[in-house]
Each structure stands twice: as structure tokens, then as C-alpha cells.
Amino acid sequence: MAVSVPLVDGDVSSITEPVPLLITGASSGIGQEFARQLATHCDEIIITGRRQERLQQLVDALRSQNIKA
């Protein structure tokens, strides 16, 4: 079930229940760092990007931290 969580000034600390987050452009740059930072605040993230190999590396790193990706 998708839940809309309002963010105040980008403050993800207000997330109080598990919600899946969709992050685009996560294979490099800002999108990748954004995925890494947000992953510490949620139980599951959904990532997309153009470079499959880099996405897989990110998924592996997140899963090693017990984050569902």
C-alpha cells in the first residue's frame, strides 16, 4: 500500500511508518546519493536508472544493510 508522506523542507526524519520510496536516476550522481541517504530512513526503496550494472551495485549495497531494494 502506498502512503503519501509530506516532507517539510526535505526533512525525511518525519517519516514515522514504513513506506516504499521511488527514486529515479539512481544509477549515478545526485540520484544515487539521494537513494543511499533516503534508504536509511525507510524499509523499501524502488530505484530506476539507465545503467543496469550500477543499479545492481547499489541494490547489493543496500541489501547488505538489510534494506529492501
Secondary structure by P-SEA (a helix, b strand, c coil): cbbbbbbccccccccccbbbbbbccccccaaaaaaaaaaacccbbbbbcccaaaaaaaaaaaaaacccc
